[in-house]
């Protein structure tokens, strides 16, 4: 196959090629910096190593990005997920703090409360977008600002420590040698994929993203579907909030989930989902989450100062986005064509 063909293929035909190439290049760079990058070791029956650490830290992002994928597929956006992460963690920690040694029942209540507030937050966004008719970025901006305040009210502006072993296992435990958070993220993504691809829901979401007006004219309950998509985004953010608060053993209403919404949007776009709606890829989103977390690991491993990490991340994301752009691929094709004519 000609090199130019790889640059001019439609993203819908090869949606995962560029995310895979990006991830492989990051792995190669990490191996160059640290030849033992892919090495794994077993300690007390648990797997340890850079790949496991990347998977563990990418799990909450993959969860949030999964919900974000469906929202963006309907031509929406949800910039409140970071605040929902903070609210969920704060709600769980507040309940656990009522007993010095929380019982299994109380831990269950804390987990349930976190999930409920996440779904309610998503339903609030969905109501504003679907039934009130607000622009998605404005509707979710309201919760982004107010939600952070709600989280701080729940925690009293303090960092609430969490010591319940059962709760800590969710984000810090291991199952079959692999972090439990990775299992949770894997099951959630696979269940979402089965629901989307195994039913007509995926087709409906794509149709709404392509032409929301036409879907309403043909009788599709597009408002209800968009409402459900935002509720699902709130649910995935709540699960991520549980994982994060469990992993760090505390709830911080001020910093938990900070800028996570931006990483989630980046993961979705890096994975090939169109911000214009319609076309989306859950597998690509997972790859995008792995790219972002691997990039973070890479910047630290090569000695990039923490304050410059966001700049490096922005440059890489810009480069990948340009490569994925059809117009950029057309420009590359024209360059190859001109070189061929010149010869």
SULWO-V752867 format. One record per residue. N is the residue number from 1. PHI is phi as a letter, one per 30 degrees, with the letter a starting at -180 (NA if undefined). PSI is psi in radians with two decimals (* if undefined). OMEGA is omega in whole degrees, -180 to 180 (NA if undefined). Layout:
BEGIN
n->N phi->PHI psi->PSI omega->OMEGA
n->N phi->PHI psi->PSI omega->OMEGA
END
This chain:
BEGIN
n->1 phi->NA psi->2.41 omega->179
n->2 phi->d psi->2.58 omega->180
n->3 phi->d psi->-0.68 omega->-177
n->4 phi->d psi->-0.53 omega->-179
n->5 phi->d psi->-0.59 omega->-180
n->6 phi->d psi->-0.48 omega->-179
n->7 phi->d psi->-0.31 omega->-175
n->8 phi->c psi->-0.03 omega->176
n->9 phi->d psi->2.50 omega->177
n->10 phi->d psi->2.45 omega->180
n->11 phi->e psi->-0.49 omega->180
n->12 phi->d psi->-0.45 omega->-179
n->13 phi->d psi->-0.69 omega->179
n->14 phi->b psi->1.22 omega->-172
n->15 phi->d psi->-0.34 omega->-174
n->16 phi->c psi->-0.03 omega->-173
n->17 phi->d psi->-0.81 omega->-176
n->18 phi->d psi->-0.69 omega->173
n->19 phi->e psi->-0.69 omega->179
n->20 phi->d psi->-0.76 omega->179
n->21 phi->d psi->-0.76 omega->180
n->22 phi->d psi->-0.78 omega->-179
n->23 phi->d psi->-0.71 omega->179
n->24 phi->d psi->-0.74 omega->179
n->25 phi->d psi->-0.68 omega->177
n->26 phi->d psi->-0.69 omega->177
n->27 phi->d psi->-0.72 omega->179
n->28 phi->d psi->-0.75 omega->178
n->29 phi->d psi->-0.74 omega->179
n->30 phi->d psi->-0.67 omega->178
n->31 phi->d psi->-0.59 omega->178
n->32 phi->d psi->-0.71 omega->179
n->33 phi->d psi->-0.73 omega->-178
n->34 phi->b psi->1.78 omega->-178
n->35 phi->e psi->-0.33 omega->-180
n->36 phi->c psi->0.35 omega->-176
n->37 phi->e psi->-0.72 omega->-177
n->38 phi->c psi->0.07 omega->-178
n->39 phi->d psi->2.43 omega->177
n->40 phi->b psi->2.58 omega->176
n->41 phi->b psi->2.69 omega->-178
n->42 phi->c psi->2.21 omega->179
n->43 phi->b psi->2.08 omega->-178
n->44 phi->h psi->0.61 omega->179
n->45 phi->i psi->0.14 omega->-179
n->46 phi->c psi->2.48 omega->177
n->47 phi->d psi->2.37 omega->177
n->48 phi->b psi->2.66 omega->180
n->49 phi->k psi->2.95 omega->-178
n->50 phi->e psi->-0.78 omega->179
n->51 phi->d psi->-0.69 omega->179
n->52 phi->d psi->-0.70 omega->179
n->53 phi->d psi->-0.70 omega->179
n->54 phi->d psi->-0.79 omega->179
n->55 phi->d psi->-0.75 omega->-178
n->56 phi->d psi->-0.77 omega->-178
n->57 phi->d psi->-0.37 omega->179
n->58 phi->d psi->-0.26 omega->-176
n->59 phi->e psi->-0.90 omega->179
n->60 phi->d psi->-0.68 omega->179
n->61 phi->d psi->-0.73 omega->179
n->62 phi->d psi->-0.67 omega->178
n->63 phi->d psi->-0.89 omega->-180
n->64 phi->d psi->-0.72 omega->-179
n->65 phi->d psi->-0.51 omega->177
n->66 phi->d psi->-0.83 omega->176
n->67 phi->d psi->-0.68 omega->180
n->68 phi->d psi->-0.59 omega->-180
n->69 phi->e psi->-0.81 omega->-179
n->70 phi->d psi->-0.62 omega->177
n->71 phi->d psi->-0.84 omega->-179
n->72 phi->d psi->-0.57 omega->179
n->73 phi->d psi->-0.42 omega->178
n->74 phi->c psi->0.33 omega->-178
n->75 phi->i psi->0.43 omega->180
n->76 phi->c psi->-3.02 omega->177
n->77 phi->a psi->2.58 omega->179
n->78 phi->b psi->1.69 omega->-179
n->79 phi->c psi->0.23 omega->180
n->80 phi->c psi->-0.02 omega->-172
n->81 phi->d psi->-0.59 omega->178
n->82 phi->d psi->-0.73 omega->178
n->83 phi->d psi->-0.65 omega->178
n->84 phi->d psi->-0.66 omega->175
n->85 phi->e psi->-0.78 omega->-180
n->86 phi->d psi->-0.72 omega->-180
n->87 phi->d psi->-0.79 omega->-179
n->88 phi->d psi->-0.82 omega->179
n->89 phi->d psi->-0.70 omega->-180
n->90 phi->d psi->-0.71 omega->180
n->91 phi->d psi->-0.77 omega->180
n->92 phi->d psi->-0.79 omega->-178
n->93 phi->d psi->-0.64 omega->180
n->94 phi->d psi->-0.71 omega->179
n->95 phi->d psi->-0.75 omega->-180
n->96 phi->d psi->-0.50 omega->-177
n->97 phi->d psi->-0.15 omega->-179
n->98 phi->d psi->-0.27 omega->178
n->99 phi->b psi->2.40 omega->179
n->100 phi->d psi->-0.57 omega->178
n->101 phi->b psi->1.48 omega->-174
n->102 phi->e psi->2.39 omega->176
n->103 phi->d psi->2.97 omega->179
n->104 phi->d psi->-0.64 omega->179
n->105 phi->d psi->-0.70 omega->180
n->106 phi->d psi->-0.65 omega->177
n->107 phi->d psi->-0.72 omega->177
n->108 phi->d psi->-0.70 omega->177
n->109 phi->d psi->-0.71 omega->180
n->110 phi->d psi->-0.78 omega->179
n->111 phi->d psi->-0.76 omega->180
n->112 phi->d psi->-0.72 omega->180
n->113 phi->d psi->-0.71 omega->179
n->114 phi->d psi->-0.75 omega->180
n->115 phi->d psi->-0.69 omega->-179
n->116 phi->d psi->-0.80 omega->-179
n->117 phi->d psi->-0.54 omega->177
n->118 phi->d psi->-0.80 omega->179
n->119 phi->d psi->-0.74 omega->179
n->120 phi->d psi->-0.67 omega->177
n->121 phi->d psi->-0.77 omega->178
n->122 phi->d psi->-0.66 omega->178
n->123 phi->d psi->-0.63 omega->176
n->124 phi->d psi->-0.83 omega->178
n->125 phi->d psi->-0.77 omega->-179
n->126 phi->d psi->-0.66 omega->178
n->127 phi->d psi->-0.78 omega->-179
n->128 phi->d psi->-0.68 omega->-177
n->129 phi->d psi->-0.86 omega->-172
n->130 phi->d psi->-0.82 omega->-170
n->131 phi->c psi->-0.52 omega->177
n->132 phi->d psi->-0.50 omega->178
n->133 phi->i psi->0.35 omega->179
n->134 phi->d psi->2.67 omega->174
n->135 phi->d psi->2.38 omega->-176
n->136 phi->e psi->-0.72 omega->-177
n->137 phi->d psi->-0.58 omega->178
n->138 phi->d psi->-0.77 omega->-179
n->139 phi->d psi->-0.79 omega->-178
n->140 phi->d psi->-0.40 omega->175
n->141 phi->d psi->-0.61 omega->179
n->142 phi->e psi->-0.85 omega->-180
n->143 phi->d psi->-0.53 omega->178
n->144 phi->e psi->-0.74 omega->-179
n->145 phi->d psi->-0.89 omega->-177
n->146 phi->d psi->-0.63 omega->-178
n->147 phi->d psi->-0.65 omega->178
n->148 phi->d psi->-0.65 omega->176
n->149 phi->d psi->-0.69 omega->177
n->150 phi->d psi->-0.75 omega->179
n->151 phi->d psi->-0.70 omega->179
n->152 phi->d psi->-0.58 omega->176
n->153 phi->d psi->-0.70 omega->180
n->154 phi->d psi->-0.66 omega->-178
n->155 phi->c psi->-0.07 omega->-177
n->156 phi->i psi->0.42 omega->-179
n->157 phi->i psi->0.17 omega->-179
n->158 phi->c psi->2.85 omega->172
n->159 phi->d psi->2.04 omega->-177
n->160 phi->c psi->2.04 omega->178
n->161 phi->d psi->2.59 omega->179
n->162 phi->b psi->2.21 omega->-178
n->163 phi->b psi->0.08 omega->-179
n->164 phi->d psi->2.03 omega->-176
n->165 phi->e psi->-0.72 omega->-179
n->166 phi->d psi->-0.68 omega->178
n->167 phi->d psi->-0.70 omega->-179
n->168 phi->d psi->-0.45 omega->180
n->169 phi->d psi->-0.56 omega->-175
n->170 phi->e psi->-0.78 omega->-178
n->171 phi->c psi->-0.17 omega->-177
n->172 phi->b psi->-0.02 omega->-179
n->173 phi->d psi->3.10 omega->-179
n->174 phi->b psi->2.54 omega->175
n->175 phi->b psi->2.09 omega->-177
n->176 phi->h psi->0.63 omega->176
n->177 phi->i psi->-0.15 omega->-177
n->178 phi->c psi->2.46 omega->178
n->179 phi->e psi->2.36 omega->-177
n->180 phi->d psi->-0.54 omega->179
n->181 phi->d psi->-0.59 omega->178
n->182 phi->d psi->-0.70 omega->177
n->183 phi->d psi->-0.77 omega->-179
n->184 phi->d psi->-0.82 omega->-180
n->185 phi->d psi->-0.71 omega->-180
n->186 phi->d psi->-0.83 omega->180
n->187 phi->d psi->-0.73 omega->-179
n->188 phi->d psi->-0.78 omega->-179
n->189 phi->d psi->-0.77 omega->180
n->190 phi->d psi->-0.72 omega->179
n->191 phi->d psi->-0.71 omega->178
n->192 phi->d psi->-0.75 omega->180
n->193 phi->d psi->-0.73 omega->179
n->194 phi->d psi->-0.70 omega->179
n->195 phi->d psi->-0.73 omega->-176
n->196 phi->d psi->-0.79 omega->-175
n->197 phi->d psi->-0.39 omega->-178
n->198 phi->c psi->-0.12 omega->179
n->199 phi->b psi->3.12 omega->180
n->200 phi->d psi->-0.11 omega->-177
n->201 phi->e psi->-0.72 omega->179
n->202 phi->d psi->-0.72 omega->178
n->203 phi->d psi->-0.70 omega->179
n->204 phi->d psi->-0.75 omega->180
n->205 phi->d psi->-0.76 omega->178
n->206 phi->d psi->-0.73 omega->-179
n->207 phi->d psi->-0.72 omega->178
n->208 phi->d psi->-0.70 omega->180
n->209 phi->d psi->-0.61 omega->-179
n->210 phi->d psi->-0.83 omega->-178
n->211 phi->a psi->1.55 omega->-178
n->212 phi->d psi->-0.57 omega->-180
n->213 phi->d psi->-0.78 omega->-179
n->214 phi->d psi->-0.66 omega->-180
n->215 phi->d psi->-0.62 omega->177
n->216 phi->d psi->-0.64 omega->-178
n->217 phi->d psi->-0.55 omega->-180
n->218 phi->d psi->0.05 omega->175
n->219 phi->j psi->0.10 omega->178
n->220 phi->d psi->2.36 omega->-179
n->221 phi->d psi->1.23 omega->-174
n->222 phi->d psi->-0.62 omega->-180
n->223 phi->d psi->-0.73 omega->180
n->224 phi->d psi->-0.65 omega->-180
n->225 phi->d psi->-0.78 omega->178
n->226 phi->d psi->-0.72 omega->177
n->227 phi->e psi->-0.80 omega->-180
n->228 phi->d psi->-0.63 omega->-180
n->229 phi->d psi->-0.74 omega->178
n->230 phi->d psi->-0.64 omega->176
n->231 phi->d psi->-0.68 omega->178
n->232 phi->d psi->-0.66 omega->177
n->233 phi->d psi->-0.69 omega->176
n->234 phi->d psi->-0.65 omega->179
n->235 phi->d psi->-0.82 omega->-180
n->236 phi->d psi->-0.61 omega->177
n->237 phi->d psi->-0.65 omega->179
n->238 phi->d psi->-0.74 omega->177
n->239 phi->d psi->-0.73 omega->177
n->240 phi->d psi->-0.67 omega->178
n->241 phi->d psi->-0.66 omega->176
n->242 phi->d psi->-0.80 omega->-179
n->243 phi->d psi->-0.77 omega->-177
n->244 phi->d psi->-0.83 omega->-180
n->245 phi->d psi->-0.59 omega->177
n->246 phi->d psi->-0.70 omega->-178
n->247 phi->d psi->-0.71 omega->-179
n->248 phi->c psi->-0.02 omega->176
n->249 phi->i psi->0.55 omega->179
n->250 phi->a psi->2.89 omega->175
n->251 phi->b psi->2.19 omega->-179
n->252 phi->b psi->1.80 omega->-177
n->253 phi->d psi->-0.34 omega->-177
n->254 phi->d psi->-0.70 omega->-172
n->255 phi->c psi->-0.29 omega->-178
n->256 phi->d psi->2.25 omega->178
n->257 phi->i psi->0.20 omega->-178
n->258 phi->d psi->2.23 omega->-179
n->259 phi->i psi->0.14 omega->179
n->260 phi->d psi->-0.54 omega->179
n->261 phi->d psi->-0.61 omega->179
n->262 phi->d psi->-0.74 omega->177
n->263 phi->d psi->-0.65 omega->180
n->264 phi->d psi->-0.76 omega->178
n->265 phi->d psi->-0.71 omega->178
n->266 phi->d psi->-0.74 omega->180
n->267 phi->d psi->-0.72 omega->-180
n->268 phi->d psi->-0.81 omega->-178
n->269 phi->d psi->-0.67 omega->177
n->270 phi->d psi->-0.53 omega->-180
n->271 phi->d psi->-0.02 omega->175
n->272 phi->j psi->0.02 omega->177
n->273 phi->d psi->2.35 omega->-178
n->274 phi->d psi->2.29 omega->176
n->275 phi->d psi->-0.21 omega->178
n->276 phi->d psi->-0.07 omega->179
n->277 phi->j psi->2.90 omega->176
n->278 phi->j psi->-1.20 omega->-176
n->279 phi->d psi->2.25 omega->177
n->280 phi->a psi->2.81 omega->-179
n->281 phi->b psi->1.97 omega->178
n->282 phi->d psi->-0.66 omega->177
n->283 phi->d psi->-0.71 omega->177
n->284 phi->d psi->-0.64 omega->178
n->285 phi->d psi->-0.75 omega->177
n->286 phi->d psi->-0.75 omega->177
n->287 phi->d psi->-0.69 omega->178
n->288 phi->d psi->-0.72 omega->178
n->289 phi->d psi->-0.70 omega->178
n->290 phi->d psi->-0.65 omega->178
n->291 phi->d psi->-0.82 omega->-178
n->292 phi->d psi->-0.77 omega->-179
n->293 phi->d psi->-0.65 omega->177
n->294 phi->d psi->-0.68 omega->178
n->295 phi->d psi->-0.72 omega->177
n->296 phi->d psi->-0.78 omega->178
n->297 phi->d psi->-0.73 omega->-178
n->298 phi->d psi->-0.77 omega->-179
n->299 phi->d psi->-0.68 omega->178
n->300 phi->d psi->-0.67 omega->-176
n->301 phi->d psi->-0.50 omega->180
n->302 phi->c psi->0.08 omega->173
n->303 phi->i psi->0.36 omega->177
n->304 phi->d psi->2.28 omega->179
n->305 phi->e psi->2.49 omega->-179
n->306 phi->e psi->-0.63 omega->-178
n->307 phi->d psi->-0.29 omega->-180
n->308 phi->c psi->-0.04 omega->-177
n->309 phi->d psi->-0.74 omega->-179
n->310 phi->d psi->-0.60 omega->179
n->311 phi->d psi->-0.80 omega->179
n->312 phi->d psi->-0.76 omega->180
n->313 phi->d psi->-0.73 omega->-180
n->314 phi->d psi->-0.71 omega->-180
n->315 phi->d psi->-0.79 omega->-179
n->316 phi->d psi->-0.78 omega->179
n->317 phi->d psi->-0.71 omega->178
n->318 phi->d psi->-0.78 omega->-179
n->319 phi->d psi->-0.81 omega->-179
n->320 phi->d psi->-0.70 omega->-180
n->321 phi->d psi->-0.68 omega->178
n->322 phi->d psi->-0.73 omega->179
n->323 phi->d psi->-0.66 omega->-179
n->324 phi->d psi->-0.25 omega->-176
n->325 phi->d psi->2.26 omega->178
n->326 phi->e psi->-0.68 omega->-179
n->327 phi->d psi->-0.64 omega->178
n->328 phi->d psi->-0.71 omega->178
n->329 phi->d psi->-0.64 omega->177
n->330 phi->d psi->-0.66 omega->178
n->331 phi->d psi->-0.75 omega->178
n->332 phi->d psi->-0.71 omega->179
n->333 phi->d psi->-0.73 omega->-180
n->334 phi->d psi->-0.62 omega->178
n->335 phi->d psi->-0.76 omega->178
n->336 phi->d psi->-0.65 omega->180
n->337 phi->d psi->-0.75 omega->179
n->338 phi->d psi->-0.68 omega->178
n->339 phi->d psi->-0.66 omega->179
n->340 phi->d psi->-0.68 omega->178
n->341 phi->d psi->-0.69 omega->-179
n->342 phi->d psi->-0.58 omega->180
n->343 phi->d psi->* omega->NA
END
